[in-house]
Amino acid sequence: MNVSNETMEAPLGEIDPEIEKLIGDEFNRQRTHIELIASENFVPRAIMEAQGSILTNKYAEGYPHKKYYGGCEFVEQIEEIAIERAKSLFGAEHANVQPHAGTTANQAVYFAVMNPGDTMLAMKLDQGGHLSHGHPLNFTGKIYKVASYGVDRDTETIDYDEVARIARESRPKVIVAGASAYPRTIDFGRFRKIADETGALLMTDMAHIAGLVAGGAHENPTPHSHFVTSTTQKSLRGPRGAFVLCTKEYAADIDRTVFPGVQGGPLLQAIAAKATCFKLAGEPEFGEYARQVVKNAAEMARALQGYGFRLVSGGTDNHLMLVDLRPKNITGKVAERVLEEAGITSNKNAIPFDPEKPAVTSGLRLGTAAVTSRGMKENEMREIARAIDEVLSKPADESVIRAVRVRMADLSSSFPLYKSIKE
């Protein structure tokens, strides 16, 4: 065997032990920490196998039966399966499963129906929206005029009358429903009514709630929207990637905009993993999972409130909650750090009308999708909430942090992650 063949067959540990070690360290972190980042989840092993398959070797620019490369007969079938499963899962007329990321999926919609200088209306980043919903540093803020809506200062929920007023005033080409840090259900029917009344198209970004929608734990935005975009890695519990749904009327526009408009060759290994993700999300077991995610979030919210934490909007209807840390006299930046030291992974997050800088914040965003994937239920949510309270009540007490870290490691070991996979 020559050197080249030896390299082709050698495992990662022989080729790059430094990277193998770091992957192992991350595996151990995931196994031993309590994961509360609302945008993260643990994918089934089958999805990781598809994502890490030999499909990474293949190029297949274009769409099924219209590829620009030879040897695509099998990957075309995979893509067709993924498309049909996505359409069936969400009741869509058309699906494009090629986008690499949620922002790319959003970009495809914007580019398909908007011109530079057109107006879009979307939720403010600091009140729950996403960077790709018009932030000045994002391409959306550079290319388009952006009108923004937020939440009511008193209720901390979307004021649909105010959204309608802004839409009438700004006359946007596209209205974006959906959020990155909004703990309440969204009235998609009301958004569609506002869009119709102002001559706008409605795009729903359901990246965070797609799994809840698939599992019947949240209203489906597809019947109300001209376009629906989503990632697959959050509550949908799939690979890192995205997709776009739309009505037949816009199918050709979306496909042309994804390829060749904003992407070249699709990641075929990711499309295969998306297909498996859609299959799993359509099974009854996934519906049970989605409902438990919501139950767990509600229970964690109640428990935290019992410890004196203030939750934005007073609670949660979905998989996440925003915790206002100001009553505890601690910033989101500090809270994130000390919780990480205690074995609880979270992320600092701005709360509506936050007086702190974005790099500091007054809040934490917590989600229950990942811990629910490990099999945890309401009892564990109460235990985790107690641990959060202990750490954030004494953030400088190393003995408290150490004690909680041991308890969280024990809790994690009771709900083992990937038992059949060795480091």
Secondary structure, 3 states (H helix, E strand, C coil): CCHHHHHHHCCHHHHCHHHHHHHHHHHHHHHHCEECCCCCCCCCHHHHHHHCCHHHHCCCCEECCEECCCCCHHHHHHHHHHHHHHHHHHCCCEEECCCCCHHHHHHHHHHHHCCCCCEEEEECHHHCCCHHHCCCCCHHHHHCEEEEECECCCCCCECHHHHHHHHHHHCCCEEEECCCCCCCCCCHHHHHHHHHHHCCEEEEECCCCHHHHHCCCCCCCHHHCCEEEEECCCCCCCCCCEEEEECHHHHHHHHHHHHHHHCCCCCHHHHHHHHHHHHHHCCHHHHHHHHHHHHHHHHHHHHHHHCCCEEHHHCCCCCEEEEECHHHCCCHHHHHHHHHHCCEECEEECCCCCCCCCCCCCEEEEECHHHHHCCCCHHHHHHHHHHHHHHHHCCCCHHHHHHHHHHHHHHHHHCCCCCCCCC
